[in-house]
Amino acid sequence: MTRRNFIKYGSATAVSGVGLAAVVAGRPPNDPVRVRAQPPSDHAPAHDANTTVGEVNHAANGFDPTKLLYAWDYGKVSTLPTGQTLREYRLTAVDKDIEIAPGVKFPAWTYNGRIPGPTLRCTEGDRVRIHFANGGSHPHSIHFHGIHPAEMDGVDPIPVGQSFVYEFDAAPFGLHLYHCHVFPLKRHLHKGLYGGFVVDPKQGRSPARELFMLMNGFDTDFDSENDVYAVNTVGFHFMHHPVPIGLGELVRVYLVNMLEFDLINGFHLHANFFDVYRTGTRLQTNEYTDTIILGQAERAILEFRFNYPGRYMFHAHISEFAELGWVGFFEVRP
């Protein structure tokens, strides 16, 4: 039975359950892991919802999805003889098992041992120099979205054990991304080789609580259908660990879609609307809405405020994705 059929027809033995066709140690590849409703608690949703039981070992993973919201990598900063700011970053491709839901391990390919890779950040016009080392088991590369010379485009595979330096001036300002561009692309991307690349405008943006959210998913039984969906890799994480924001505080979400196998993904905010800056390359809003749809590699900056305290849900407005992990809460506090 496929994952989608399992969700459609259900299981006589599952109570309020959603199936994750997961590969877990000691569990046959096609044996579904149950995700059931959990009673409310201080760390759980305020009302019943399908979710996982237990906690992911973030220390073993080497990253925490909540900390990734704020983990901007500004690089090692120096000044070139011309006066231009130079920012240097180091990325290494590493094979690593990542726990994407409690007890569910995924054999990933990563940048710096995490998914997504470091969120690189700079200012428009900075010279960026990325030292890349391939410590993985396959040829890899780094392709940056943006404007740069052809020799820095990252389409040439870097063999295992070798390295390469990507260097270019950051342009245009906006929300971009990077990923491996070695074929087969869907395998290298789905396995986890991607990250965010934020180029700030020279004049800056207004002060706000800034959050980085990368939407992704994982095919745990390798049938080209995702079984776990998430923001920052761990399914249901932000249901158990709501994102705290202040009442009336301006919130700026840097939203990137790197979902493989599904054609679209999206973001829906409950009880509120947000301004949308698609790709972040203009300082004027494109639209005012509560739901946005993005294809793979599309991204947008979202800005909003909450005028009432409480717990507010956000999730993919593709119901299946929400039921399989892409759902969370903002905790608005006075």
Residue pairs with C-beta under 8 A, 6 or more apart in sequence:
1 9
1 30
2 21
2 223
2 225
3 19
3 20
3 21
3 32
3 221
3 223
3 225
3 227
4 225
4 320
6 19
6 21
6 32
7 18
7 19
7 320
7 323
7 324
10 17
11 17
11 19
11 32
11 34
14 34
14 36
15 36
15 37
16 36
16 37
16 48
16 50
17 34
17 35
17 36
17 50
18 34
18 35
18 50
18 323
18 324
19 32
19 33
19 34
19 35
20 32
20 33
20 34
20 35
20 101
20 104
20 220
20 227
20 228
20 235
20 324
21 30
21 32
21 33
21 220
21 221
21 223
21 227
22 32
22 33
22 101
22 103
22 104
22 220
22 221
22 227
22 228
23 29
23 104
23 105
23 106
23 220
23 221
24 33
24 103
24 104
24 105
25 105
27 33
29 221
30 221
33 101
33 103
33 104
35 50
35 51
35 52
35 53
35 101
35 236
35 324
36 50
36 51
36 53
37 48
37 49
37 50
37 51
38 44
38 45
38 48
38 51
38 52
38 53
39 48
40 46
40 47
40 48
43 240
43 241
44 51
44 239
44 240
45 51
45 239
45 311
45 313
45 329
46 311
46 329
49 239
49 327
50 323
51 236
51 239
51 240
52 101
52 102
52 235
52 236
52 325
53 102
54 102
54 103
55 102
55 240
56 99
56 100
56 101
56 102
56 234
56 237
57 99
58 64
58 65
60 99
61 98
61 99
61 114
61 234
62 96
62 113
62 114
63 71
63 113
63 114
63 115
63 233
65 230
65 231
65 232
65 233
65 234
65 237
65 238
65 241
66 237
66 238
66 241
66 243
68 114
68 116
68 119
68 212
68 214
68 232
68 233
69 211
69 212
69 213
69 232
69 243
70 210
70 211
70 212
71 118
71 119
71 212
72 119
72 121
72 198
72 210
72 212
73 89
73 118
73 119
73 120
73 121
74 87
74 121
74 122
75 87
75 88
75 89
75 120
75 122
75 128
76 87
76 88
76 89
77 85
77 86
77 87
78 85
78 86
78 88
79 85
79 86
80 86
80 127
84 125
84 126
84 127
84 169
85 122
85 123
85 125
85 126
85 127
86 126
86 127
86 128
86 129
87 122
87 126
87 127
87 128
87 129
88 128
88 129
88 130
88 131
89 118
89 120
89 128
89 129
89 130
89 131
90 112
90 130
90 131
90 132
90 133
91 111
91 112
91 117
91 118
91 130
91 131
91 132
91 133
91 142
92 111
92 112
92 113
92 132
92 133
92 134
92 135
93 109
93 110
93 111
93 132
93 133
93 134
93 135
93 136
93 140
93 180
93 193
94 109
94 110
94 111
94 112
94 113
94 135
94 136
95 107
95 108
95 109
95 110
95 136
95 137
96 108
96 110
96 113
97 105
97 106
97 107
97 108
98 105
98 106
98 108
98 110
98 115
98 192
98 233
99 105
99 106
99 234
100 106
100 218
100 220
100 228
100 230
100 233
100 234
100 235
101 228
101 234
101 235
101 236
101 325
104 220
104 228
106 192
106 218
106 220
106 228
107 191
108 115
108 191
108 192
109 136
109 137
109 138
109 140
109 180
109 188
109 191
109 192
109 193
110 117
110 192
110 193
111 117
111 118
111 142
111 193
111 194
111 195
112 118
115 192
115 194
115 216
115 233
116 192
116 194
116 195
116 196
116 214
116 216
116 232
116 233
116 256
116 258
117 178
117 193
117 194
117 195
118 195
119 195
119 196
119 197
119 198
119 212
120 128
120 130
120 178
120 195
120 196
120 197
120 198
121 197
121 198
121 199
121 200
122 128
122 170
122 198
122 199
122 200
123 170
123 173
123 199
123 200
123 201
123 202
124 170
124 171
124 172
124 173
124 199
124 200
124 201
124 202
125 169
125 170
125 171
125 202
126 169
126 170
127 167
127 168
127 169
127 170
128 166
128 167
128 168
128 169
128 170
129 165
129 166
129 167
130 142
130 165
130 166
130 167
131 163
131 165
132 141
132 142
132 158
132 163
132 164
132 165
132 166
133 162
133 163
134 140
134 158
134 159
134 160
134 161
134 162
134 163
135 160
135 161
136 160
137 160
138 160
138 182
138 188
139 157
139 158
139 159
139 160
139 182
140 157
140 158
140 180
140 182
140 188
140 193
141 154
141 155
141 156
141 157
141 158
141 164
141 180
141 181
141 182
142 154
142 166
142 178
142 179
142 180
142 181
143 153
143 154
143 155
143 178
143 179
143 180
143 181
144 152
144 153
144 154
144 166
144 168
144 176
144 177
144 178
144 197
145 176
145 177
145 178
145 197
145 297
146 168
146 170
146 171
146 172
146 176
146 197
146 199
147 171
147 172
148 168
148 169
148 171
149 168
152 166
152 167
152 168
153 181
154 166
154 178
154 180
154 181
155 181
157 182
158 164
170 199
171 199
172 199
172 281
173 199
173 200
173 201
173 202
173 280
173 281
174 199
174 279
174 280
174 281
175 196
175 197
175 198
175 254
175 255
175 256
175 279
175 280
175 299
175 300
175 301
176 196
176 197
176 198
176 199
176 279
176 299
177 194
177 195
177 196
177 197
177 256
177 258
177 297
177 299
178 194
178 195
178 196
178 197
179 188
179 189
179 193
179 194
179 195
179 258
179 297
180 188
180 189
180 193
180 194
181 188
182 188
186 260
186 261
189 258
189 260
190 218
190 219
190 260
190 261
192 216
192 233
194 214
194 216
194 258
195 214
196 212
196 214
196 254
196 256
198 212
198 254
198 280
201 283
205 252
205 283
206 250
207 250
208 249
208 250
208 251
208 252
208 303
209 245
209 246
209 249
209 250
209 251
209 252
210 252
210 254
211 243
211 251
211 252
211 253
211 254
212 232
212 253
212 254
212 256
213 231
213 232
213 253
213 254
213 255
213 256
213 267
214 231
214 232
214 233
214 255
214 256
214 257
214 258
215 229
215 230
215 231
215 255
215 256
215 257
215 258
215 259
215 265
215 267
215 294
215 316
215 326
216 229
216 230
216 231
216 232
216 233
216 258
216 259
217 226
217 227
217 228
217 229
217 230
217 259
217 260
217 261
217 262
217 321
217 326
218 226
218 227
218 228
218 230
219 225
219 226
219 227
219 260
219 261
220 227
220 228
221 227
224 261
225 261
226 259
226 260
226 261
226 262
226 324
227 324
228 235
228 324
228 325
229 235
229 259
229 316
229 321
229 322
229 324
229 325
229 326
230 236
230 237
230 325
230 326
231 237
231 238
231 326
231 328
234 325
235 324
235 325
235 326
236 325
236 327
236 328
237 328
238 314
238 327
238 328
238 329
239 327
239 328
239 329
242 311
242 328
242 329
242 330
242 331
243 328
243 329
243 330
243 331
244 330
244 331
244 333
245 251
245 306
245 330
245 331
245 332
245 333
246 332
246 333
246 334
247 306
247 307
247 308
247 309
247 332
247 333
247 334
248 305
248 306
248 307
249 305
249 306
250 303
250 304
250 305
251 303
251 304
251 305
251 306
251 330
252 301
252 302
252 303
253 267
253 274
253 301
253 302
253 303
254 280
254 299
254 301
255 267
255 292
255 294
255 299
255 300
255 301
255 302
256 297
256 299
257 265
257 294
257 295
257 296
257 297
257 298
257 299
258 296
258 297
259 265
259 296
260 296
262 318
262 321
263 295
263 296
264 293
264 294
264 295
264 318
265 293
265 294
265 295
265 296
265 316
265 318
265 321
265 326
266 291
266 292
266 293
266 294
266 316
266 317
266 318
267 291
267 292
267 294
267 302
267 314
267 315
267 316
267 317
268 290
268 291
268 314
268 315
268 316
268 317
269 290
269 291
269 302
269 304
269 312
269 314
270 290
270 312
270 313
270 314
271 308
271 312
272 290
272 304
272 306
272 312
273 288
273 289
273 290
273 304
274 288
274 289
274 290
274 302
274 303
274 304
275 285
275 287
275 288
275 302
275 303
275 304
276 285
276 286
276 287
276 288
276 289
276 292
276 300
276 301
276 302
277 283
277 284
277 285
277 286
277 300
277 301
277 302
277 303
278 286
278 298
278 299
278 300
279 298
279 299
279 300
280 299
280 300
280 301
285 303
291 317
292 300
292 302
293 317
294 300
306 312
306 330
306 332
308 332
309 332
309 333
309 334
310 332
311 329
311 330
311 331
311 332
312 329
312 330
312 332
313 327
313 328
313 329
314 327
314 328
314 329
314 330
315 321
315 322
315 326
315 327
315 328
316 322
316 326
316 327
